[in-house]
Amino acid sequence: MQKLTVNQAGGVVTLMLSRPEIHNAFDDELITQISNALEVIRDDASARVLVLAGAGRSFCAGADLNWMRSMVEYSEESNRQDSIRLAQLYECIDEFPKPVVARVQGAAIGGGCGLVATADIVVAGPRARFALSEVRLGLAPAVISPFVTRKIGTSRAREMFLTGRRIRPDEALRYGLIHEVVSDEALLDDAVTKWVKMLLLGGPDALAACKVLAREADQWDAPRARTAAMIARLRTGNEGQSGMRAFLNKAAPPWHSDEGEESA
């Protein structure tokens, strides 16, 4: 059964979680379908930006209850292997070489909140709710904890992990978990389009490099050497050369299209 809808238009690929009847909850099949789609999109040069979305009233409410029931019967080793597959999915999104925008309405709970934490830009509607409620089941948000902590910091992560409470979009914005809140869900698509247009103004290689810097630069042992090597490579590469020449000649670089707008 297809639990994920993939749509591509104008350099933008939208992955729509398509299980609205159960709030787009994860199970092993959905995880596999997302992972397979990401593998294809990664190598598609025409795909410039990835949008994560959920059908219906919710973004993603975490784990499917039927999937959770089966986990109760799993051995510790089976649970470990299952968790590794989920961790690989989050790592894939976190390290994805193209910008990732999340469009969030309704619930983003547990694993759904993990998706939010791995996205580069997150836009939320007024009904969005975010929680890491695993502790209330006698569990912990172990697999998604590195991504959440990196995004919102240790103090905020401790509070969310320990209380399991749901936070509203204005609070998620203060935490740094999301980047924009719209006043009406009817405005969500317009807000996503605005961010996508800004992202399409960047060179594909440069965008990938910026993601590496944001994710890793503060952990490098020799940041001066590595950052100098990166900018030297970008300046002498085809994209950087064409971009700098276009700027000096007051022309548009070759990766620009009608999808991107300077005023976005």
ZAMARGU-4260 file (C-alpha; in steps of 0.2 Angstrom, whole numbers, plus 5000, padded with zeros to 4 digits):
<rodrens>
0) 5000/5000/5000 | 5007/5017/4995 | 5008/5028/5011 | 5018/5042/5003 | 5013/5053/4989
5) 5028/5061/4979 | 5025/5076/4968 | 5038/5086/4958 | 5036/5103/4950 | 5048/5117/4946
10) 5063/5110/4955 | 5052/5107/4971 | 5049/5089/4977 | 5035/5087/4989 | 5034/5071/5000
15) 5016/5070/5007 | 5013/5058/5021 | 4997/5050/5015 | 4989/5042/5030 | 4977/5055/5036
20) 4965/5043/5044 | 4978/5039/5057 | 4986/5056/5057 | 5001/5051/5046 | 5008/5040/5059
25) 5024/5030/5056 | 5025/5012/5052 | 5039/5001/5044 | 5032/5003/5027 | 5030/5022/5028
30) 5048/5023/5034 | 5054/5012/5019 | 5044/5022/5007 | 5051/5039/5013 | 5069/5032/5013
35) 5067/5025/4995 | 5060/5042/4989 | 5075/5051/4997 | 5087/5040/4989 | 5080/5044/4972
40) 5078/5063/4975 | 5096/5064/4981 | 5103/5060/4964 | 5090/5070/4954 | 5099/5086/4948
45) 5082/5093/4943 | 5076/5092/4962 | 5082/5108/4970 | 5071/5109/4986 | 5062/5095/4996
50) 5046/5099/5005 | 5039/5087/5019 | 5020/5088/5022 | 5006/5078/5029 | 4989/5075/5022
55) 4973/5079/5032 | 4972/5087/5049 | 4990/5082/5056 | 5008/5083/5050 | 5013/5066/5059
60) 5007/5060/5076 | 5022/5048/5079 | 5021/5029/5079 | 5006/5020/5072 | 4997/5011/5086
65) 4997/4994/5077 | 5015/4996/5074 | 5018/5000/5093 | 5008/4984/5097 | 5019/4973/5087
70) 5035/4981/5095 | 5028/4975/5112 | 5032/4957/5106 | 5049/4961/5098 | 5065/4955/5106
75) 5077/4968/5112 | 5088/4965/5096 | 5073/4967/5085 | 5069/4983/5093 | 5087/4989/5091
80) 5087/4985/5072 | 5070/4993/5070 | 5076/5009/5079 | 5092/5009/5068 | 5081/5010/5052
85) 5072/5025/5059 | 5088/5033/5064 | 5095/5031/5047 | 5079/5040/5040 | 5082/5055/5051
90) 5100/5055/5047 | 5096/5055/5029 | 5085/5070/5030 | 5097/5079/5042 | 5111/5076/5030
95) 5101/5079/5014 | 5111/5089/5002 | 5096/5099/4996 | 5086/5111/5007 | 5072/5103/5017
100) 5056/5113/5021 | 5043/5106/5033 | 5024/5111/5031 | 5016/5108/5048 | 4998/5108/5053
105) 4990/5099/5067 | 5000/5087/5077 | 5019/5084/5076 | 5022/5072/5090 | 5036/5060/5094
110) 5043/5055/5078 | 5034/5068/5069 | 5043/5081/5080 | 5059/5072/5075 | 5055/5076/5056
115) 5053/5094/5061 | 5069/5094/5070 | 5079/5088/5054 | 5071/5100/5042 | 5080/5116/5038
120) 5065/5128/5037 | 5049/5124/5046 | 5032/5133/5043 | 5018/5130/5055 | 4999/5134/5056
125) 4990/5140/5071 | 4983/5122/5076 | 5001/5114/5075 | 5006/5106/5091 | 5023/5099/5095
130) 5028/5086/5109 | 5040/5073/5113 | 5028/5063/5124 | 5038/5046/5124 | 5041/5048/5143
135) 5022/5046/5147 | 5023/5029/5139 | 5038/5024/5149 | 5050/5027/5135 | 5062/5041/5129
140) 5064/5050/5113 | 5081/5042/5110 | 5082/5041/5091 | 5077/5059/5088 | 5086/5066/5103
145) 5102/5071/5094 | 5092/5081/5081 | 5081/5089/5093 | 5095/5094/5105 | 5105/5101/5092
150) 5091/5112/5085 | 5084/5119/5102 | 5098/5117/5114 | 5100/5106/5129 | 5089/5116/5141
155) 5074/5116/5130 | 5077/5098/5126 | 5078/5093/5144 | 5061/5101/5147 | 5052/5094/5132
160) 5060/5076/5135 | 5055/5076/5154 | 5038/5084/5153 | 5031/5077/5137 | 5020/5092/5136
165) 5013/5099/5120 | 5019/5116/5115 | 5010/5128/5103 | 5018/5136/5088 | 5022/5152/5096
170) 5032/5143/5109 | 5040/5132/5096 | 5045/5148/5087 | 5054/5154/5103 | 5062/5137/5106
175) 5070/5138/5088 | 5061/5122/5083 | 5051/5131/5069 | 5054/5147/5059 | 5037/5154/5055
180) 5019/5154/5061 | 5005/5159/5050 | 4989/5165/5057 | 4978/5154/5046 | 4981/5137/5039
185) 4975/5143/5022 | 4991/5153/5022 | 5003/5138/5024 | 5006/5135/5006 | 5009/5153/5002
190) 5022/5153/5016 | 5030/5137/5010 | 5031/5145/4993 | 5039/5161/4999 | 5053/5151/5008
195) 5055/5139/4993 | 5058/5154/4981 | 5071/5161/4993 | 5080/5144/4993 | 5079/5143/4974
200) 5090/5159/4973 | 5105/5149/4980 | 5117/5139/4970 | 5114/5120/4972 | 5132/5116/4977
205) 5132/5132/4988 | 5116/5126/4997 | 5124/5109/5000 | 5139/5117/5007 | 5129/5129/5019
210) 5120/5114/5026 | 5137/5105/5030 | 5143/5121/5038 | 5128/5124/5049 | 5127/5105/5054
215) 5146/5102/5057 | 5157/5117/5057 | 5157/5120/5076 | 5163/5102/5079 | 5178/5103/5067
220) 5195/5101/5075 | 5203/5112/5062 | 5189/5124/5056 | 5201/5137/5049 | 5208/5125/5037
225) 5192/5116/5032 | 5182/5132/5030 | 5196/5139/5019 | 5197/5124/5008 | 5178/5124/5006
230) 5177/5142/5000 | 5192/5139/4989 | 5183/5124/4981 | 5167/5134/4979 | 5176/5149/4971
235) 5185/5139/4958 | 5171/5127/4954 | 5159/5130/4939 | 5145/5136/4950 | 5155/5148/4960
240) 5163/5155/4944 | 5147/5157/4935 | 5139/5165/4950 | 5152/5178/4953 | 5153/5182/4934
245) 5134/5184/4933 | 5135/5195/4949 | 5149/5206/4942 | 5140/5208/4925 | 5123/5211/4934
250) 5115/5196/4926 | 5106/5181/4933 | 5116/5165/4937 | 5112/5150/4927 | 5102/5141/4941
255) 5090/5155/4943 | 5072/5153/4936 | 5055/5161/4937 | 5053/5150/4953 | 5065/5161/4962
260) 5062/5180/4966 | 5074/5192/4973 | 5059/5200/4983 | 5054/5183/4991
</rodrens>
